[in-house]
Amino acid sequence: MSTSTRRNFFGALGSLFKENRGPIRPPYASIAATFNECRSCEGMCVSACEEKIIHRDEKGIPFLDFKANGCSDCHKCMEVCTPNVLSDPDRFIQGRARITSMMCMSHHDTICFSCKDPCLEDAIIFEGMFRPIIIPEKCTACGYCVAVCPNAAIEIVV
């Protein structure tokens, strides 16, 4: 079985096991934020994001998309947020990374360290050469592991 065929197979199979938990909100969100305040703003957080991971839904509410990159914790979205929703520098992304083992190449005896290499917190460890495990207390939900996973086996969940 070729690599691309294997990826397509595990991708299709794994999508059956993924949960849809809703959007991940940008970092630095105050505890009281409802994000309804964002509906009438100009979306400056989107244009300020160096990593280009902040997007707005059809209602104008911001969410994070880690398909291309992760969050560098640069604070630029917080600095330009006019509704003051992103105002708490001590609250990073509220979530954690989770690996769907049915989609993970390492869980199927293929050596792949794609997720471990960009993890600045060393939150991803491997049992031997295979079976990556995320250490929840180390994971910041930055999303860099999501962006590089060749099978989309990692997601950030709330």
PAZAPA-4460 file (N, C-alpha, C; in steps of 0.05 Angstrom, whole numbers, plus 32768, in hexadecimal, padded with zeros to 4 digits):
% residues 158
    n_x    n_y    n_z   ca_x   ca_y   ca_z    c_x    c_y    c_z   seq   type   mol
   8011   7FE9   8000   8000   8000   8000   8012   8019   8000     1      M     A
   800D   802B   7FEE   801E   8043   7FEC   8018   8056   8004     2      S     A
   802A   8068   8009   8028   807A   8020   800F   808C   801D     3      T     A
   8009   8096   8005   7FF2   80A7   8002   7FD8   8097   8005     4      S     A
   7FD8   807E   7FFB   7FC0   806D   7FFE   7FBC   8067   801C     5      T     A
   7FD1   8062   802A   7FCF   805C   8047   7FC5   8075   8056     6      R     A
   7FCF   808C   804F   7FC5   80A5   805C   7FA8   80A9   8057     7      R     A
   7F9F   80A5   803E   7F83   80A9   8037   7F72   8095   8046     8      N     A
   7F7B   807C   8048   7F6C   8067   8057   7F69   806F   8074     9      F     A
   7F80   8075   8081   7F7F   807C   809E   7F70   8096   80A3    10      F     A
   7F72   80A9   8090   7F64   80C2   8092   7F46   80BD   8092    11      G     A
   7F3C   80AD   807F   7F20   80A7   807D   7F16   8097   8096    12      A     A
   7F26   8084   809E   7F1F   8074   80B5   7F1F   8085   80CE    13      L     A
   7F33   8095   80D2   7F36   80A6   80EA   7F20   80BB   80EC    14      G     A
   7F16   80C5   80D6   7F01   80D9   80D7   7EE8   80CF   80E5    15      S     A
   7EE5   80B5   80E5   7ECE   80A8   80F3   7ED1   80AB   8111    16      L     A
   7EEA   80AD   811A   7EEF   80AD   8137   7EF4   80C9   8143    17      F     A
   7EF6   80DD   8132   7EFB   80F8   813B   7EE1   8104   8145    18      K     A
   7EE3   8114   815A   7ECC   8122   8165   7ECB   813E   815A    19      E     A
   7EB4   8148   8156   7EB1   8164   814D   7EA9   8174   8166    20      N     A
   7EBC   8182   8172   7EB7   8190   818B   7EB3   81AE   8187    21      R     A
   7EB2   81B8   8170   7EAF   81D4   816C   7EC9   81E2   8168    22      G     A
   7EC7   81FC   8163   7EDF   820C   815D   7EF1   8211   8175    23      P     A
   7F0B   8214   816F   7F1E   821C   8184   7F21   823A   8182    24      I     A
   7F1E   8247   8198   7F1F   8264   8198   7F3C   826E   819B    25      R     A
   7F41   8287   8192   7F5C   8292   8193   7F67   8293   81AF    26      P     A
   7F82   8296   81B1   7F8E   8298   81CC   7F87   82B2   81DA    27      P     A
   7F8C   82B3   81F4   7F89   82CB   8205   7F6C   82D3   8209    28      Y     A
   7F59   82C2   8204   7F3D   82C8   8208   7F37   82CB   8226    29      A     A
   7F2A   82E2   822C   7F23   82E5   8248   7F0E   82D1   8250    30      S     A
   7F0D   82CB   8269   7EFA   82B6   8273   7EDD   82BF   826D    31      I     A
   7ED7   82D8   826E   7EBC   82E2   8269   7EB5   82E5   824B    32      A     A
   7EC8   82E0   8239   7EC3   82E4   821D   7EAE   82D1   8212    33      A     A
   7E9B   82DC   8204   7E87   82CC   81F6   7E8C   82CA   81D8    34      T     A
   7E9E   82DC   81CF   7EA5   82DF   81B2   7E8F   82EB   81A2    35      F     A
   7E78   82F1   81AE   7E63   82FF   819F   7E6C   831C   819A    36      N     A
   7E7E   8326   81AB   7E89   8341   81A8   7E98   8343   818D    37      E     A
   7EA2   832D   8183   7EB2   832C   816B   7EA2   8330   8151    38      C     A
   7E88   832D   8153   7E77   832E   813B   7E78   834A   812E    39      R     A
   7E7C   835E   813E   7E7B   8379   8133   7E97   8386   8130    40      S     A
   7EAC   8377   8136   7EC7   8383   8134   7ED1   837F   8117    41      C     A
   7EE8   838A   8112   7EF3   8389   80F7   7F05   8370   80F3    42      E     A
   7F08   835F   8106   7F18   8347   8103   7F36   834C   8102    43      G     A
   7F3F   835F   8111   7F5B   8366   8111   7F6D   834F   811B    44      M     A
   7F62   833D   812B   7F71   8326   8135   7F79   8314   811E    45      C     A
   7F68   8312   810A   7F6D   8301   80F3   7F85   830C   80E3    46      V     A
   7F85   8326   80DE   7F9A   8331   80CE   7FB4   8334   80DE    47      S     A
   7FB2   8336   80F8   7FCA   8338   8109   7FD9   831E   810D    48      A     A
   7FCB   8307   8109   7FD7   82ED   810E   7FED   82E7   80FA    49      C     A
   8005   82E5   8104   801C   82DF   80F3   801B   82C3   80E7    50      E     A
   800F   82B1   80F6   800E   8295   80EE   7FF7   828F   80DB    51      E     A
   7FE5   82A2   80D9   7FCD   82A0   80C7   7FBB   8288   80CF    52      K     A
   7FB7   8285   80E9   7FA6   826F   80F3   7F8B   8279   80FE    53      I     A
   7F88   8294   8101   7F6F   829F   810B   7F5D   82A5   80F3    54      I     A
   7F45   829B   80F4   7F31   82A0   80DF   7F17   82A8   80EC    55      H     A
   7F04   82B1   80DD   7EEA   82B8   80E7   7ED5   82A8   80D9    56      R     A
   7EC1   829F   80E9   7EAB   8290   80DD   7E97   82A3   80D0    57      D     A
   7E81   8299   80C6   7E6D   82A9   80B8   7E60   82BE   80CA    58      E     A
   7E62   82BB   80E4   7E57   82CF   80F7   7E6C   82E3   8100    59      K     A
   7E85   82DF   80F7   7E9A   82F2   80FE   7EA9   82EA   8117    60      G     A
   7EA4   82D2   8121   7EB1   82C9   813A   7ECB   82BA   8133    61      I     A
   7EE1   82C2   8141   7EFB   82B6   813A   7EFE   829A   8144    62      P     A
   7F0D   828A   8135   7F14   826F   813D   7F30   8269   8132    63      F     A
   7F3C   8254   813C   7F57   824C   8134   7F56   8235   8121    64      L     A
   7F66   8235   810C   7F69   821F   80FA   7F86   8218   80F8    65      D     A
   7F8E   8201   8102   7FAA   81F9   8104   7FB3   81E8   80EC    66      F     A
   7FA4   81E7   80D7   7FAC   81D7   80C0   7FC7   81E0   80B3    67      K     A
   7FCD   81FA   80B4   7FE5   8204   80A8   7FFB   820A   80BB    68      A     A
   7FF4   8210   80D4   8008   8219   80E7   7FFE   8217   8104    69      N     A
   800F   821F   8117   8008   8220   8133   800A   823C   813D    70      G     A
   8003   8240   8156   8003   825B   8162   801E   8260   8170    71      C     A
   802B   8276   8169   8046   827C   8173   8045   828C   818E    72      S     A
   802D   8292   8198   802A   82A0   81B1   8036   82BC   81AF    73      D     A
   8031   82CA   8199   803E   82E4   8194   802E   82FB   81A0    74      C     A
   8016   82F7   81A9   8005   830B   81B5   7FF9   8320   81A2    75      H     A
   7FFF   831E   8188   7FF7   8333   8175   7FD8   8334   8172    76      K     A
   7FCB   831D   8173   7FAE   831E   8172   7FA2   832C   818A    77      C     A
   7FAE   8327   81A1   7FA4   8334   81BA   7FA9   8352   81B9    78      M     A
   7FBF   835B   81AE   7FC6   8377   81AD   7FB3   8387   819B    79      E     A
   7FA7   837B   8187   7F95   8389   8175   7F78   8385   8179    80      V     A
   7F71   8374   818D   7F55   836D   8192   7F46   8384   819D    81      C     A
   7F35   8391   818C   7F26   83A8   8195   7F0E   83A2   81A7    82      T     A
   7F00   838B   81A4   7EEB   8385   81B8   7EF6   837C   81D3    83      P     A
   7F11   837A   81D4   7F1F   8372   81ED   7F17   8355   81F6    84      N     A
   7F10   8345   81E3   7F0A   8329   81E9   7F24   831A   81EF    85      V     A
   7F38   831F   81DF   7F53   8313   81E3   7F63   8326   81F4    86      L     A
   7F61   8322   820E   7F6D   8335   8220   7F7C   8329   8238    87      S     A
   7F7E   830F   8239   7F8B   8302   8250   7FA5   82F4   8246    88      D     A
   7FBC   8301   824A   7FD5   82F5   8240   7FDD   82DB   824E    89      P     A
   7FD0   82D4   8264   7FD6   82BC   8272   7FC4   82A4   8269    90      D     A
   7FB0   82A9   8258   7F9F   8294   824E   7FA6   828E   8231    91      R     A
   7FB4   8279   822D   7FBB   8271   8212   7FA3   8262   8206    92      F     A
   7FA7   8252   81F2   7F92   8244   81E5   7F86   8230   81F8    93      I     A
   7F6C   8231   81FB   7F5E   8220   820E   7F57   8205   8200    94      Q     A
   7F68   81F2   8204   7F64   81D8   81F8   7F7C   81C6   81FC    95      G     A
   7F7C   81B0   81EF   7F93   819E   81F0   7F93   818D   81D6    96      R     A
   7FAB   8184   81D0   7FAE   8173   81B8   7FA5   8157   81BE    97      A     A
   7F9A   814A   81AA   7F92   812E   81AD   7F98   8120   8193    98      R     A
   7FA3   8108   8196   7FAA   80F7   817F   7F95   80E2   817B    99      I     A
   7F8B   80E0   8162   7F78   80CB   815B   7F89   80B3   8151   100      T     A
   7F8C   809F   8162   7F9E   8089   815C   7F97   807B   8142   101      S     A
   7F7E   807A   813A   7F77   806C   8121   7F83   807B   8108   102      M     A
   7F89   8094   810B   7F94   80A4   80F5   7FB2   80A7   80F7   103      M     A
   7FBD   80A3   810E   7FDA   80A8   8112   7FEB   8092   8106   104      C     A
   7FFE   809A   80F5   800F   8087   80E8   8020   8078   80FC   105      M     A
   8029   8085   8111   8039   8077   8125   802A   8062   8133   106      S     A
   8010   8066   8137   8000   8051   8143   7FFB   8039   8131   107      H     A
   8005   803C   8118   8003   8026   8105   801F   801D   80FC   108      H     A
   8032   801F   810E   804D   8015   810B   805C   8022   80F4   109      D     A
   8058   803C   80EF   8067   804B   80DC   8076   8061   80EC   110      T     A
   8090   8062   80E9   809F   8076   80F8   8098   8092   80ED   111      I     A
   808E   80A2   80FF   8087   80BE   80F9   8089   80CF   8112   112      C     A
   809A   80E2   8111   809E   80F4   8128   8095   8110   8121   113      F     A
   8084   8113   810D   807C   812D   8103   8070   813F   811A   114      S     A
   8061   8133   812B   8054   8143   8141   8068   814A   8157   115      C     A
   807A   8138   815D   808D   813D   8173   80A1   8153   816D   116      K     A
   80AB   8153   8155   80C0   8166   814E   80B9   8184   8152   117      D     A
   80A2   818D   814A   809C   81AA   814F   8092   81B1   816B   118      P     A
   808E   819D   817C   8082   81A2   8196   8097   81AE   81A8   119      C     A
   8094   81C8   81AD   80A8   81D7   81BE   80A6   81D0   81DB   120      L     A
   8090   81C4   81E4   808C   81BE   8200   8093   81A1   8207   121      E     A
   809C   8192   81F3   80A1   8175   81F7   8089   8167   8203   122      D     A
   8072   816E   81F9   8059   8162   8203   8052   8148   81F5   123      A     A
   8060   8141   81E0   805B   8129   81D2   8073   8116   81D5   124      I     A
   806D   80FF   81E1   8082   80EB   81E4   807A   80D2   81D6   125      I     A
   808D   80C0   81D1   8087   80A7   81C3   808D   8090   81D5   126      F     A
   807D   807C   81D4   8083   8062   81E1   8093   8052   81CD   127      E     A
   80AD   8051   81D0   80BE   8045   81BC   80BE   8056   81A3   128      G     A
   80BE   8049   818C   80BE   8058   8173   80A2   805F   816A   129      M     A
   808E   8053   8177   8072   8056   816F   8061   8060   8187   130      F     A
   8049   8065   8182   8035   806D   8196   803B   8087   81A3   131      R     A
   8036   809D   8195   8039   80B8   81A2   8024   80BC   81B7   132      P     A
   802D   80C9   81CD   801B   80D0   81E3   801E   80ED   81E9   133      I     A
   8008   80FB   81EE   8009   8117   81F5   8007   811A   8213   134      I     A
   801A   8128   821E   8019   812D   823B   8008   8146   8240   135      I     A
   7FF0   8143   824A   7FDD   8159   824C   7FE7   8172   825B   136      P     A
   7FF6   816E   8270   7FFF   8184   8280   8015   8194   8273   137      E     A
   8021   818A   825E   8035   8198   824F   802A   81A5   8235   138      K     A
   8014   819A   822B   8009   81A4   8212   7FFD   81BF   8215   139      C     A
   8005   81D2   8204   7FFA   81ED   8204   7FE5   81F1   81EF   140      T     A
   7FDF   81DE   81DF   7FCB   81DF   81C9   7FD3   81F3   81B4   141      A     A
   7FED   81F6   81AF   7FF7   820A   819C   7FF0   8202   817F   142      C     A
   7FED   81E8   817A   7FE4   81DF   8160   7FFA   81D8   814C   143      G     A
   8013   81DC   8153   8029   81D5   8140   8029   81B8   8139   144      Y     A
   8021   81A6   814B   8020   818A   8145   8009   8184   8132   145      C     A
   7FF4   8193   8133   7FDD   818F   8121   7FE5   8195   8104   146      V     A
   7FF3   81AC   8101   7FFA   81B5   80E7   800D   81A2   80D8   147      A     A
   801E   8194   80E6   8032   8183   80D8   802A   8166   80D6   148      V     A
   8015   815D   80E2   800D   8141   80E2   8004   813A   80C5   149      C     A
   8012   8126   80B9   800C   811F   809D   7FF0   8112   809A   150      P     A
   7FE5   8108   80AF   7FCB   80FA   80AD   7FB4   8109   80BB   151      N     A
   7FB9   8121   80C5   7FA5   8130   80D4   7F9B   8120   80EB   152      A     A
   7FAD   8113   80F9   7FA5   8102   8110   7FA4   8111   812A   153      A     A
   7FAC   812A   812A   7FAD   813A   8143   7F99   8151   8140   154      I     A
   7F8B   8156   8155   7F79   816C   8156   7F7A   8179   8171   155      E     A
   7F73   8192   8172   7F71   81A1   818C   7F54   819F   8194   156      I     A
   7F4F   8196   81AD   7F34   8194   81B7   7F32   81A5   81D0   157      V     A
   7F1A   81AE   81D5   7F15   81BF   81ED   7F0F   81AD   8204   158      V     A
***
